[in-house]
Amino acid sequence: MDQKQSEKERQRLNSYAKYSSLGFQMVGIIGVFTFIGYKIDESTQNQTPYYTAGFSLLGVAISLYFVFKALK
């Protein structure tokens, strides 16, 4: 019985680590794409941050792709 509980606990911790790392990966991807858009807006001196908004949405789409790919 003790070994079965240990195995279940290990599986639970592995899934927790997997899904928490996906969250950090999402934050990293969105952050990098938002930063790229911000720098482009800064260099072109736009009044409205179109590139920041566009690149952040692109980052969200790419990070969701990686999440769905990992869940399959």
NUTIRO-970411 format. One line per 3 residues: number of its first residue (from 1); their letters; for each residue x, y, z of N, C-alpha, C, O, CB. Coordinates in pm, whole numbers. Glycine has a CB too. Example, Ala and Ser with C-alpha at 12.3 -4.5 7.8 and 13.67 -1.06 7.14 Angstrom:
1> AS> 1319 -569 780 1230 -450 780 1320 -330 780 1424 -332 846 1131 -447 905  1285 -225 708 1367 -106 714 1290 3 787 1341 114 804 1408 -60 572
***
This chain:
1> MDQ> 81 -120 0 0 0 0 85 127 0 52 225 -66 -92 0 120  193 123 74 277 241 86 341 279 -47 356 398 -77 385 216 191  378 180 -126 439 206 -255 338 265 -353 374 351 -434 499 77 -312
4> KQS> 213 221 -347 110 276 -436 84 422 -403 67 504 -494 -21 195 -424  80 456 -276 59 595 -236 176 681 -281 157 795 -325 39 605 -84  296 628 -269 414 701 -310 412 726 -461 448 835 -507 541 625 -271
7> EKE> 370 627 -538 361 641 -684 255 745 -722 278 826 -812 329 505 -750  141 743 -655 36 842 -683 83 983 -649 56 1078 -723 -92 808 -604  153 995 -539 204 1127 -500 306 1177 -602 308 1295 -636 267 1121 -360
10> RQR> 391 1088 -651 492 1125 -750 424 1169 -880 466 1266 -942 588 1008 -777  319 1099 -922 246 1137 -1043 180 1273 -1025 178 1355 -1117 141 1031 -1079  125 1296 -907 60 1424 -880 161 1537 -885 133 1643 -941 -10 1420 -743
13> LNS> 278 1517 -828 382 1620 -831 435 1642 -972 465 1755 -1010 497 1582 -738  446 1536 -1051 490 1550 -1189 392 1631 -1271 432 1717 -1350 511 1414 -1253  262 1605 -1254 162 1682 -1329 159 1826 -1281 139 1917 -1362 23 1618 -1315
16> YAK> 177 1848 -1152 182 1985 -1100 300 2061 -1160 285 2176 -1201 193 1984 -945  415 1998 -1167 533 2063 -1224 512 2091 -1373 552 2196 -1423 659 1975 -1204  450 1998 -1442 426 2015 -1586 336 2135 -1612 366 2219 -1697 363 1887 -1647
19> YSS> 226 2144 -1539 131 2252 -1566 179 2386 -1513 147 2490 -1572 -2 2219 -1505  254 2387 -1405 307 2515 -1358 415 2565 -1453 429 2686 -1471 363 2501 -1216  491 2476 -1512 592 2520 -1609 526 2575 -1735 580 2665 -1799 686 2404 -1645
22> LGF> 410 2522 -1771 337 2578 -1885 296 2722 -1858 299 2806 -1948 212 2492 -1917  257 2750 -1735 221 2887 -1699 339 2982 -1712 325 3092 -1766 166 2892 -1558  455 2940 -1662 574 3023 -1674 614 3040 -1821 660 3147 -1861 690 2962 -1595
25> QMV> 597 2936 -1899 628 2945 -2042 535 3045 -2111 580 3123 -2195 615 2806 -2108  408 3043 -2075 313 3139 -2134 352 3281 -2100 354 3369 -2186 170 3110 -2085  384 3305 -1973 423 3439 -1930 548 3485 -2004 556 3601 -2046 447 3444 -1778
28> GII> 644 3397 -2021 766 3432 -2092 743 3466 -2237 795 3566 -2287 865 3319 -2083  664 3385 -2306 638 3409 -2448 561 3540 -2467 597 3621 -2552 558 3293 -2510  457 3561 -2388 379 3684 -2400 464 3805 -2365 455 3909 -2431 254 3679 -2309
31> GVF> 547 3792 -2263 634 3903 -2223 735 3940 -2331 757 4058 -2357 707 3867 -2097  795 3841 -2393 894 3868 -2498 827 3935 -2618 881 4032 -2672 963 3737 -2542  712 3885 -2660 645 3945 -2775 594 4085 -2745 597 4173 -2831 529 3856 -2820
34> TFI> 547 4108 -2624 504 4242 -2585 622 4338 -2584 610 4453 -2628 435 4240 -2447  735 4293 -2533 855 4376 -2531 901 4411 -2672 939 4525 -2699 969 4304 -2456  895 4314 -2763 932 4341 -2902 841 4448 -2962 888 4541 -3027 926 4211 -2986
37> GYK> 709 4433 -2939 615 4532 -2990 637 4669 -2929 625 4770 -2998 475 4487 -2964  670 4672 -2800 696 4799 -2732 818 4868 -2793 817 4989 -2816 717 4777 -2581  923 4791 -2817 1045 4849 -2874 1021 4900 -3017 1077 5003 -3056 1159 4746 -2874
40> IDE> 939 4829 -3094 909 4876 -3229 828 5005 -3222 856 5100 -3295 830 4768 -3309  729 5011 -3133 651 5134 -3115 741 5249 -3068 723 5364 -3110 537 5112 -3014  834 5217 -2982 925 5320 -2931 1015 5374 -3042 1041 5494 -3049 1010 5263 -2817
43> STQ> 1063 5286 -3129 1154 5330 -3235 1081 5404 -3346 1139 5492 -3410 1228 5211 -3293  955 5369 -3370 879 5439 -3475 804 5560 -3420 743 5634 -3497 781 5344 -3541  805 5580 -3290 742 5694 -3221 594 5706 -3256 545 5815 -3286 814 5823 -3258
46> NQT> 524 5594 -3250 380 5593 -3273 306 5653 -3153 348 5636 -3039 330 5450 -3301  198 5723 -3181 115 5777 -3073 33 5667 -3007 14 5666 -2886 22 5888 -3126  -15 5574 -3089 -94 5461 -3039 -9 5335 -3049 50 5309 -3154 -227 5446 -3120
49> PYY> -3 5256 -2943 86 5139 -2942 28 5019 -3018 -5 4917 -2958 114 5098 -2799  16 5032 -3149 -40 4925 -3231 49 4801 -3231 0 4688 -3222 -62 4973 -3373  178 4821 -3243 269 4707 -3247 271 4632 -3113 278 4509 -3111 411 4753 -3283
52> TAG> 265 4706 -3004 262 4642 -2873 138 4554 -2860 146 4441 -2813 265 4746 -2760  24 4608 -2900 -100 4531 -2892 -97 4411 -2986 -137 4301 -2949 -221 4620 -2926  -49 4432 -3107 -45 4324 -3204 50 4212 -3165 16 4094 -3176 -6 4378 -3338
55> FSL> 169 4249 -3121 266 4148 -3083 226 4076 -2955 255 3957 -2939 403 4210 -3067  159 4146 -2863 114 4078 -2741 4 3976 -2775 1 3868 -2717 62 4180 -2637  -85 4010 -2867 -186 3914 -2909 -124 3796 -2984 -169 3682 -2970 -291 3982 -2998
58> LGV> -22 3823 -3062 51 3715 -3129 117 3624 -3026 118 3502 -3042 157 3773 -3226  173 3684 -2921 233 3606 -2813 131 3519 -2742 161 3405 -2707 300 3697 -2714  10 3571 -2720 -96 3492 -2658 -133 3374 -2747 -150 3263 -2698 -221 3580 -2631
61> AIS> -145 3399 -2877 -181 3292 -2970 -73 3183 -2974 -104 3064 -2974 -203 3349 -3111  51 3224 -2976 160 3126 -2980 167 3048 -2850 187 2926 -2852 295 3195 -3007  149 3115 -2737 155 3044 -2610 37 2948 -2595 53 2840 -2538 157 3143 -2493
64> LYF> -80 2985 -2644 -193 2892 -2640 -169 2772 -2730 -212 2660 -2698 -322 2964 -2682  -101 2794 -2842 -65 2681 -2929 22 2581 -2853 -1 2461 -2861 8 2731 -3055  121 2632 -2780 209 2544 -2704 135 2473 -2592 164 2357 -2562 325 2622 -2647
67> VFK> 39 2540 -2529 -39 2477 -2422 -124 2364 -2480 -125 2254 -2425 -130 2581 -2351  -194 2391 -2589 -278 2287 -2649 -194 2169 -2700 -236 2054 -2693 -361 2345 -2762  -77 2201 -2752 13 2096 -2800 62 2009 -2683 76 1888 -2698 133 2159 -2875
70> ALK> 87 2069 -2569 134 1994 -2453 22 1912 -2388 49 1808 -2327 193 2090 -2350  -101 1957 -2401 -213 1887 -2339 -254 1762 -2416 -317 1672 -2360 -331 1979 -2325  -220 1756 -2543 -258 1638 -2624 -174 1520 -2593 -193 1414 -2652 -249 1667 -2771
***
